[in-house]
Amino acid sequence: MREDREKLVQLGFRVSDIDIAGKAPDQLEKEFAGVDIIFVAGGNTFYLLEKAKESGFDKLIKEMSKKDIVYIGSSAGSVILAPDIEPSKYFDEREGTNLENTEGLGLIDFVPLPHYGNEKSKELNDRVLAEYGGWKYKIVPMTDMQYRYVKENDVRLYDVSKLQT
């Protein structure tokens, strides 16, 4: 997360850190007022989803996405956008959260599988693909150098290692 944050600063973005845990919807509305981009980093997917639902961030981000606010999710920050985060059970502990179910925010119609190809995550990624290969939601493996651009029905895969600067 620190690397991602520092890279955004190096690129000239004005970065504000906002912790959604324990916040009320009206507090979040004020804190996010005037932003053009929301970057949500990784961590425990179940915890992040729980805090998004508790704080009202889930509803706020759905409203903001209608206003062309750019949402960038890294790792867990991308997975919570899915219709369901259940496959995250191989990477993160659900225990200790108060989630009633694993229903995600539903802003995308697939489940990102981050860190694909990363040797550290290989065994877990393979388990997810084996168990969820025929699941009701499409599992989309993504390396640490890839991202999906999603806007309405336009979904594109980009590999940043192949982009020219």
C-alpha positions in Angstrom: 0.0 0.0 0.0 2.8 2.4 0.8 4.4 1.8 -2.6 1.1 2.4 -4.4 0.6 5.6 -2.4 4.1 6.9 -3.0 3.8 6.2 -6.7 0.6 8.3 -6.9 2.4 11.2 -5.1 5.3 10.9 -7.5 2.9 11.1 -10.4 1.7 14.4 -9.1 -1.6 13.4 -7.5 -2.7 15.1 -4.3 -3.4 12.1 -2.0 -5.6 12.1 1.1 -5.8 9.0 3.3 -9.3 8.2 4.4 -10.1 5.4 6.9 -13.7 4.3 6.4 -13.8 2.2 9.6 -16.1 3.8 12.2 -17.3 6.5 9.9 -20.9 7.5 9.3 -22.2 8.0 5.7 -22.4 11.8 6.1 -18.8 11.9 7.3 -17.7 10.0 4.3 -19.7 12.2 1.9 -17.8 15.2 3.3 -14.4 13.5 3.1 -15.0 12.4 -0.5 -16.5 15.6 -1.7 -14.5 17.0 -4.7 -12.4 14.0 -5.4 -11.9 12.7 -8.9 -10.3 9.4 -8.1 -10.7 6.9 -5.3 -7.9 4.4 -4.8 -8.8 1.5 -2.4 -5.8 -0.6 -1.4 -5.5 -4.2 -0.4 -5.7 -5.9 3.0 -8.2 -8.4 4.3 -11.1 -8.6 1.7 -13.7 -9.6 4.3 -12.7 -6.8 6.7 -12.7 -4.2 3.9 -16.1 -5.3 2.7 -17.5 -5.3 6.2 -16.2 -1.7 6.8 -17.6 -0.6 3.4 -21.0 -1.9 4.3 -21.0 -0.6 7.9 -19.9 2.9 7.0 -22.1 3.3 3.9 -19.1 3.5 1.6 -20.7 0.7 -0.4 -23.7 3.0 -1.3 -21.5 6.1 -1.6 -19.2 4.5 -4.2 -22.2 3.3 -6.2 -23.5 6.8 -6.4 -20.0 8.3 -7.1 -19.5 5.8 -10.0 -22.5 7.3 -11.7 -20.8 10.7 -11.7 -17.7 9.4 -13.5 -15.5 9.3 -10.4 -12.7 6.9 -11.1 -12.4 4.0 -8.7 -9.0 2.2 -8.6 -8.9 -1.0 -6.5 -5.7 -2.8 -5.7 -6.0 -6.5 -4.5 -8.8 -6.5 -2.0 -9.9 -3.1 -3.2 -10.7 -4.6 -6.5 -12.3 -7.8 -5.2 -14.9 -6.1 -3.1 -16.4 -4.7 -6.4 -17.4 -8.2 -7.4 -20.8 -9.7 -7.0 -19.4 -12.1 -4.4 -16.1 -12.3 -2.5 -16.3 -15.9 -1.4 -13.2 -17.1 -3.2 -11.2 -14.8 -1.0 -11.5 -17.4 1.8 -8.2 -18.9 0.6 -6.3 -15.6 1.1 -8.1 -13.9 4.0 -9.7 -14.8 7.3 -13.4 -14.2 7.5 -13.4 -15.0 11.2 -13.6 -11.9 13.3 -15.9 -10.0 10.9 -19.6 -9.6 11.2 -20.4 -10.1 7.6 -23.8 -11.8 7.1 -22.8 -13.1 3.7 -20.0 -12.7 1.1 -22.0 -10.6 -1.3 -19.8 -7.9 -2.7 -20.6 -4.5 -4.0 -21.7 -5.8 -7.4 -20.2 -3.0 -9.5 -18.5 -5.5 -11.8 -19.8 -8.9 -13.0 -16.7 -10.9 -12.4 -14.4 -11.8 -9.5 -10.9 -10.6 -9.8 -8.2 -13.0 -8.7 -5.3 -10.8 -7.8 -1.6 -11.7 -7.7 -2.0 -14.4 -10.3 1.4 -15.6 -11.4 3.0 -14.4 -8.2 4.9 -17.4 -6.9 3.9 -16.6 -3.3 0.2 -16.9 -4.3 0.4 -19.7 -6.8 -0.9 -22.5 -4.6 -3.9 -20.4 -3.4 -4.7 -19.1 -6.9 -4.7 -22.7 -8.2 -7.1 -23.7 -5.4 -9.5 -20.9 -6.2 -9.4 -21.8 -10.0 -9.9 -25.5 -9.2 -12.8 -24.9 -6.8 -14.5 -22.0 -8.6 -13.9 -23.0 -12.2 -17.6 -23.6 -13.0 -19.0 -21.1 -10.4 -21.9 -18.8 -11.2 -19.5 -15.8 -11.4 -16.5 -15.7 -13.7 -13.1 -15.7 -11.9 -10.6 -13.4 -13.7 -7.0 -14.0 -12.9 -4.9 -10.9 -12.9 -1.1 -10.5 -12.5 0.3 -7.7 -10.4 1.1 -5.9 -13.7 -2.4 -6.1 -15.1 -5.6 -4.1 -14.6 -9.1 -4.1 -15.9 -10.7 -1.0 -17.2 -14.5 -1.3 -16.7 -17.1 1.3 -17.8 -20.6 0.1 -18.4 -20.3 -2.7 -20.9 -16.7 -1.8 -21.9 -14.2 -4.2 -20.2 -10.6 -4.1 -21.3 -7.5 -5.8 -20.0 -4.2 -3.9 -19.8 -0.8 -5.1 -19.0 1.2 -2.1 -17.5 4.5 -3.9 -18.3 3.7 -3.5 -22.0 2.6 0.2 -21.8 5.0 2.7 -23.0 5.6 5.8 -21.0 
